[in-house]
Amino acid sequence: MANHKSALKRIRSNEAKRVLNRYQHKSTRTAIKKLRAITDKTAAQDLLKKVSSMLDRLAKKSIIHKNKAANNKSKLTKFVNALGA
């Protein structure tokens, strides 16, 4: 167990951040799945903007790697562009 006040505070703050990071990561994954299920191109384009923003936010906070965010955005953009064709 921690012996210092600052170490106890660090444990509390780390747990709070962990819960928030997990929530954001899980909600982003859910949004990606929802986007992949869409067949309407205009709705997909609207959702793509939101999902891209969510991925950028996760990468900026180092919840996911920046290359993983870029790969996901690339694949999702290709998917949305192929819907009309």
LORO-225175 format. One line per 4 residues: number of its first residue (from 1); their letters; for each residue x, y, z of N, C-alpha, C. Coordinates in Angstrom, 2 decimals. Example, Ala and Ser with C-alpha at 12.3 -4.5 7.8 and 13.67 -1.06 7.14 Angstrom:
BEGIN
1	as	13.19,-5.69,7.80,12.30,-4.50,7.80,13.20,-3.30,7.80 ~ 12.85,-2.25,7.08,13.67,-1.06,7.14,12.90,0.03,7.87
***
This chain:
BEGIN
1	manh	0.84,-1.19,0.00,0.00,0.00,0.00,0.89,1.25,0.00 ~ 0.36,2.32,-0.53,1.13,3.56,-0.63,1.37,4.16,0.75 ~ 2.53,4.79,0.90,2.90,5.37,2.18,2.78,6.89,2.21 ~ 2.62,7.52,1.06,2.60,8.97,1.00,1.24,9.47,0.54
5	ksal	0.91,10.67,0.97,-0.35,11.27,0.56,-0.43,11.41,-0.96 ~ 0.67,11.85,-1.55,0.69,12.05,-3.00,0.50,10.73,-3.75 ~ 1.05,9.64,-3.20,0.89,8.34,-3.84,-0.56,7.87,-3.76 ~ -1.21,8.15,-2.65,-2.63,7.80,-2.51,-3.47,8.60,-3.50
9	krir	-3.15,9.87,-3.65,-3.88,10.70,-4.60,-3.64,10.20,-6.02 ~ -2.42,9.80,-6.32,-2.09,9.30,-7.66,-2.91,8.04,-7.95 ~ -3.08,7.18,-6.97,-3.88,5.96,-7.15,-5.33,6.33,-7.47 ~ -5.86,7.30,-6.74,-7.25,7.73,-6.98,-7.41,8.34,-8.36
13	snea	-6.48,9.21,-8.72,-6.61,9.90,-10.01,-6.38,8.93,-11.18 ~ -5.47,7.97,-11.01,-5.24,6.98,-12.06,-6.49,6.14,-12.30 ~ -7.17,5.77,-11.25,-8.39,4.98,-11.39,-9.48,5.77,-12.10 ~ -9.61,7.05,-11.76,-10.62,7.89,-12.41,-10.31,8.04,-13.90
17	krvl	-9.04,8.24,-14.23,-8.64,8.37,-15.64,-8.84,7.06,-16.39 ~ -8.54,5.95,-15.74,-8.70,4.64,-16.37,-10.15,4.39,-16.76 ~ -11.06,4.72,-15.84,-12.49,4.52,-16.11,-12.94,5.38,-17.29 ~ -12.52,6.64,-17.31,-12.90,7.54,-18.39,-12.31,7.09,-19.72
21	nryq	-11.04,6.68,-19.72,-10.40,6.21,-20.95,-11.10,4.96,-21.50 ~ -11.47,4.05,-20.62,-12.16,2.84,-21.06,-13.51,3.19,-21.66 ~ -14.21,4.12,-21.05,-15.52,4.54,-21.56,-15.38,5.14,-22.96 ~ -14.42,6.04,-23.13,-14.23,6.69,-24.43,-13.81,5.68,-25.49
25	hkst	-12.93,4.76,-25.13,-12.45,3.76,-26.08,-13.59,2.84,-26.50 ~ -14.38,2.41,-25.54,-15.49,1.50,-25.84,-16.56,2.19,-26.69 ~ -16.87,3.44,-26.37,-17.89,4.15,-27.14,-17.42,4.41,-28.57 ~ -16.12,4.61,-28.76,-15.57,4.78,-30.11,-15.68,3.48,-30.89
29	rtai	-15.35,2.36,-30.26,-15.47,1.06,-30.94,-16.92,0.79,-31.33 ~ -17.85,1.14,-30.46,-19.27,0.96,-30.76,-19.68,1.82,-31.95 ~ -19.19,3.05,-32.00,-19.51,3.95,-33.11,-18.95,3.41,-34.42 ~ -17.76,2.80,-34.37,-17.17,2.22,-35.57,-18.04,1.07,-36.07
33	kklr	-18.49,0.23,-35.16,-19.36,-0.89,-35.54,-20.67,-0.38,-36.14 ~ -21.20,0.68,-35.56,-22.44,1.27,-36.07,-22.22,1.82,-37.48 ~ -21.07,2.44,-37.70,-20.76,2.99,-39.03,-20.64,1.86,-40.06 ~ -20.02,0.76,-39.70,-19.85,-0.35,-40.63,-21.19,-1.00,-40.99
37	aitd	-22.19,-0.85,-40.12,-23.50,-1.46,-40.36,-24.38,-0.60,-41.26 ~ -24.02,0.66,-41.46,-24.85,1.60,-42.23,-24.72,1.29,-43.73 ~ -25.87,1.39,-44.43,-25.85,1.19,-45.88,-26.13,2.48,-46.64 ~ -26.65,3.51,-45.95,-26.95,4.80,-46.57,-25.70,5.68,-46.57
41	ktaa	-25.31,6.17,-47.76,-24.05,6.90,-47.88,-24.06,8.23,-47.14 ~ -25.15,8.99,-47.22,-25.18,10.31,-46.57,-25.11,10.17,-45.05 ~ -25.83,9.19,-44.50,-25.77,8.97,-43.05,-24.37,8.51,-42.64 ~ -23.76,7.69,-43.49,-22.42,7.19,-43.20,-21.40,8.33,-43.20
45	qdll	-21.55,9.27,-44.13,-20.62,10.40,-44.18,-20.74,11.27,-42.93 ~ -21.97,11.47,-42.46,-22.15,12.25,-41.23,-21.51,11.56,-40.04 ~ -21.75,10.26,-39.94,-21.19,9.50,-38.82,-19.67,9.39,-38.92 ~ -19.15,9.35,-40.15,-17.70,9.25,-40.34,-16.98,10.45,-39.73
49	kkvs	-17.56,11.63,-39.87,-16.94,12.83,-39.28,-16.83,12.68,-37.76 ~ -17.91,12.19,-37.14,-17.90,12.03,-35.68,-16.91,10.96,-35.25 ~ -16.89,9.86,-35.97,-15.99,8.76,-35.62,-14.53,9.18,-35.80 ~ -14.24,9.91,-36.87,-12.87,10.39,-37.09,-12.43,11.30,-35.96
53	smld	-13.33,12.15,-35.53,-13.03,13.05,-34.42,-12.75,12.26,-33.14 ~ -13.57,11.23,-32.90,-13.37,10.40,-31.71,-12.02,9.70,-31.76 ~ -11.66,9.17,-32.93,-10.38,8.48,-33.08,-9.21,9.44,-32.86 ~ -9.33,10.66,-33.41,-8.28,11.65,-33.22,-8.11,11.99,-31.75
57	rlak	-9.21,12.10,-31.04,-9.17,12.43,-29.62,-8.49,11.32,-28.83 ~ -8.81,10.07,-29.16,-8.17,8.94,-28.48,-6.67,8.91,-28.75 ~ -6.28,9.19,-29.99,-4.86,9.19,-30.34,-4.13,10.34,-29.65 ~ -4.79,11.49,-29.56,-4.16,12.64,-28.93,-3.89,12.39,-27.45
61	ksii	-4.78,11.65,-26.80,-4.62,11.33,-25.38,-3.81,10.06,-25.15 ~ -3.29,9.47,-26.23,-2.49,8.24,-26.18,-3.26,7.07,-25.61 ~ -4.58,7.05,-25.82,-5.37,5.89,-25.44,-5.18,4.81,-26.49 ~ -5.09,5.23,-27.76,-4.71,4.33,-28.83,-3.52,4.97,-29.56
65	hknk	-2.80,4.17,-30.31,-1.64,4.68,-31.04,-2.12,5.52,-32.22 ~ -1.35,6.53,-32.58,-1.75,7.43,-33.66,-1.87,6.69,-35.00 ~ -1.02,5.67,-35.21,-1.10,4.91,-36.45,-2.37,4.05,-36.51 ~ -2.79,3.55,-35.36,-4.03,2.77,-35.31,-5.21,3.67,-35.66
69	aann	-5.20,4.89,-35.15,-6.27,5.84,-35.47,-6.26,6.15,-36.96 ~ -5.08,6.36,-37.52,-4.97,6.67,-38.94,-5.43,5.49,-39.80 ~ -5.07,4.27,-39.42,-5.49,3.08,-40.16,-7.01,2.93,-40.12 ~ -7.59,3.11,-38.94,-9.04,3.00,-38.82,-9.74,4.05,-39.67
73	kskl	-9.26,5.28,-39.61,-9.88,6.36,-40.38,-9.78,6.07,-41.87 ~ -8.64,5.55,-42.31,-8.43,5.24,-43.72,-9.40,4.15,-44.18 ~ -9.49,3.08,-43.41,-10.36,1.97,-43.78,-11.83,2.39,-43.78 ~ -12.22,3.19,-42.79,-13.62,3.64,-42.71,-13.94,4.59,-43.86
77	tkfv	-13.00,5.44,-44.23,-13.23,6.36,-45.35,-13.39,5.57,-46.65 ~ -12.54,4.56,-46.85,-12.68,3.71,-48.04,-14.04,3.03,-48.05 ~ -14.47,2.56,-46.90,-15.76,1.88,-46.79,-16.91,2.83,-47.17 ~ -16.87,4.05,-46.65,-17.94,5.01,-46.91,-17.92,5.42,-48.39
81	nalg	-16.75,5.62,-48.96,-16.67,6.00,-50.37,-17.17,4.89,-51.29 ~ -17.02,3.66,-50.87,-17.46,2.53,-51.70,-18.97,2.32,-51.63 ~ -19.64,2.94,-50.66,-21.08,2.74,-50.52,-21.86,3.22,-51.73 ~ -21.47,4.35,-52.31,-22.21,4.90,-53.43,-22.03,4.12,-54.72
85	a	-20.89,3.46,-54.85,-20.56,2.79,-56.11,-21.21,1.44,-56.26
***
